[in-house]
Amino acid sequence: MTHVIYNTATTLSGYIADADNSLDWLFVVDQPEDNSFGEFLEGIGALVMGATTYEWVYAHEGLGEHPEKWHASYADRPTFVFTTRDLPVPDGLNITLVRGPVDDHFGDVAAAAGTGSVWVVGGGDLAGQFYDAGRLNEIRLSIAPVTLESGAPVLPRRIEADALHLTSAHAEGQFVEAHYEVRYPRL
Ligand SMILES: NC(=O)c1ccc[n+]([C@@H]2O[C@H](COP(=O)([O-])OP(=O)(O)OC[C@H]3O[C@@H](n4cnc5c(N)ncnc54)[C@H](OP(=O)(O)O)[C@@H]3O)[C@@H](O)[C@H]2O)c1
């Protein structure tokens, strides 16, 4: 069965971006050289993300002029962008635009991932849609020593302790890496 992981950086106050969809607060936190992200990415077969996240990457990396920058971050892993719009996709990138319920696309996502896991990059509501569909298996948070008063929520669902089981927690530089297994007690 395909393993689906929502892996994101978040503030202490539970936001993955500020109210202007900026990550400036994140990039000023010292990133340790020996972090676990490379190992995480090795196990990923396919990515999914929402439109706002994709548009952020597109603008931040200047993908219109430099599509090769996508490969530097994600290699050629198949990526599914959930959107109701006809967003630009540079030639040569393995990106598919999809819309509608998670279950309408999960078969394609799982097939694209092969033996690897699926990385739900964000945002929080898309991760929530995977949870609602019973498809979210794990949440990995890199908790930054930052608070914000508002922004994009890390996971705007009510999920209580019977459904989330802490499997590991450790420090990586200034970040706390917290991993949770998602259980579905009501399914
Ligand atoms: N801290 C981190 O590590 C991290 C990680 C990921 C993202 N981020 C940031 O966090 C913010 C996330 O933004 P966000 O919460 O607004 O979420 P998002 O998931 O990136 O984008 C939400 C949008 O995706 C589209 N969408 C979502 N589900 C859909 C569905 N089932 N079918 C069709 N379209 C669907 C809709 O846009 P349309 O209808 O307009 O297409 C929706 O408004 C961004 O600024 C991103 O850069 C931070």
The ligand as an SDF file (V2000), in Angstrom:
LIG
                    3D

 48 52  0  0  0  0  0  0  0  0999 V2000
    6.5340   25.8420    5.3440 N   0  0  0  0  0  0  0  0  0  0  0  0
    6.6120   24.9760    4.3480 C   0  0  0  0  0  0  0  0  0  0  0  0
    7.4970   24.1000    4.3370 O   0  0  0  0  0  0  0  0  0  0  0  0
    5.5840   25.0210    3.2610 C   0  0  0  0  0  0  0  0  0  0  0  0
    5.2680   23.8560    2.5780 C   0  0  0  0  0  0  0  0  0  0  0  0
    4.2980   23.9110    1.5920 C   0  0  0  0  0  0  0  0  0  0  0  0
    3.6630   25.1060    1.3110 C   0  0  0  0  0  0  0  0  0  0  0  0
    4.0160   26.2250    1.9720 N   0  0  0  0  0  0  0  0  0  0  0  0
    3.3470   27.5110    1.7010 C   0  0  0  0  0  0  0  0  0  0  0  0
    2.1150   27.4820    2.3910 O   0  0  0  0  0  0  0  0  0  0  0  0
    1.1180   28.1360    1.6200 C   0  0  0  0  0  0  0  0  0  0  0  0
    0.0040   27.1250    1.3640 C   0  0  0  0  0  0  0  0  0  0  0  0
   -1.0440   27.7260    0.7690 O   0  0  0  0  0  0  0  0  0  0  0  0
   -2.5320   27.1460    0.8830 P   0  0  0  0  0  0  0  0  0  0  0  0
   -2.7870   26.6950    2.2460 O   0  0  0  0  0  0  0  0  0  0  0  0
   -3.4100   28.1420    0.2390 O   0  0  0  0  0  0  0  0  0  0  0  0
   -2.5890   25.8070    0.0780 O   0  0  0  0  0  0  0  0  0  0  0  0
   -2.2950   25.0770   -1.2890 P   0  0  0  0  0  0  0  0  0  0  0  0
   -2.7440   23.7050   -1.0040 O   0  0  0  0  0  0  0  0  0  0  0  0
   -0.9060   25.2380   -1.7400 O   0  0  0  0  0  0  0  0  0  0  0  0
   -3.2500   25.7430   -2.4010 O   0  0  0  0  0  0  0  0  0  0  0  0
   -4.6340   25.7820   -2.2300 C   0  0  0  0  0  0  0  0  0  0  0  0
   -5.2840   25.8740   -3.5820 C   0  0  0  0  0  0  0  0  0  0  0  0
   -5.0940   24.6660   -4.3220 O   0  0  0  0  0  0  0  0  0  0  0  0
   -6.2260   24.4160   -5.1330 C   0  0  0  0  0  0  0  0  0  0  0  0
   -6.8480   23.1750   -4.6870 N   0  0  0  0  0  0  0  0  0  0  0  0
   -6.7560   22.5950   -3.4480 C   0  0  0  0  0  0  0  0  0  0  0  0
   -7.4250   21.4370   -3.4220 N   0  0  0  0  0  0  0  0  0  0  0  0
   -7.9580   21.2620   -4.6470 C   0  0  0  0  0  0  0  0  0  0  0  0
   -8.7500   20.2360   -5.2340 C   0  0  0  0  0  0  0  0  0  0  0  0
   -9.1230   19.1490   -4.5530 N   0  0  0  0  0  0  0  0  0  0  0  0
   -9.0920   20.3850   -6.5410 N   0  0  0  0  0  0  0  0  0  0  0  0
   -8.7270   21.4700   -7.2490 C   0  0  0  0  0  0  0  0  0  0  0  0
   -7.9710   22.4640   -6.7490 N   0  0  0  0  0  0  0  0  0  0  0  0
   -7.5930   22.3600   -5.4610 C   0  0  0  0  0  0  0  0  0  0  0  0
   -7.1370   25.6280   -4.9510 C   0  0  0  0  0  0  0  0  0  0  0  0
   -6.6800   26.6440   -5.8350 O   0  0  0  0  0  0  0  0  0  0  0  0
   -7.3190   27.0500   -7.2670 P   0  0  0  0  0  0  0  0  0  0  0  0
   -8.7630   26.6290   -7.2430 O   0  0  0  0  0  0  0  0  0  0  0  0
   -7.1440   28.5190   -7.3120 O   0  0  0  0  0  0  0  0  0  0  0  0
   -6.5270   26.3460   -8.2990 O   0  0  0  0  0  0  0  0  0  0  0  0
   -6.7840   26.0800   -3.5480 C   0  0  0  0  0  0  0  0  0  0  0  0
   -7.1100   27.4200   -3.2730 O   0  0  0  0  0  0  0  0  0  0  0  0
    1.7990   28.6240    0.3530 C   0  0  0  0  0  0  0  0  0  0  0  0
    2.2090   29.9500    0.5040 O   0  0  0  0  0  0  0  0  0  0  0  0
    3.0250   27.7220    0.2450 C   0  0  0  0  0  0  0  0  0  0  0  0
    4.0920   28.3170   -0.4530 O   0  0  0  0  0  0  0  0  0  0  0  0
    4.9380   26.1970    2.9630 C   0  0  0  0  0  0  0  0  0  0  0  0
  1  2  1  0
  2  3  2  0
  2  4  1  0
  4  5  1  0
  4 48  2  0
  5  6  2  0
  6  7  1  0
  7  8  2  0
  8  9  1  0
  8 48  1  0
  9 10  1  0
  9 46  1  0
 10 11  1  0
 11 12  1  0
 11 44  1  0
 12 13  1  0
 13 14  1  0
 14 15  2  0
 14 16  1  0
 14 17  1  0
 17 18  1  0
 18 19  2  0
 18 20  1  0
 18 21  1  0
 21 22  1  0
 22 23  1  0
 23 24  1  0
 23 42  1  0
 24 25  1  0
 25 26  1  0
 25 36  1  0
 26 27  1  0
 26 35  1  0
 27 28  2  0
 28 29  1  0
 29 30  1  0
 29 35  2  0
 30 31  1  0
 30 32  2  0
 32 33  1  0
 33 34  2  0
 34 35  1  0
 36 37  1  0
 36 42  1  0
 37 38  1  0
 38 39  2  0
 38 40  1  0
 38 41  1  0
 42 43  1  0
 44 45  1  0
 44 46  1  0
 46 47  1  0
M  CHG  2   8   1  16  -1
M  END
$$$$
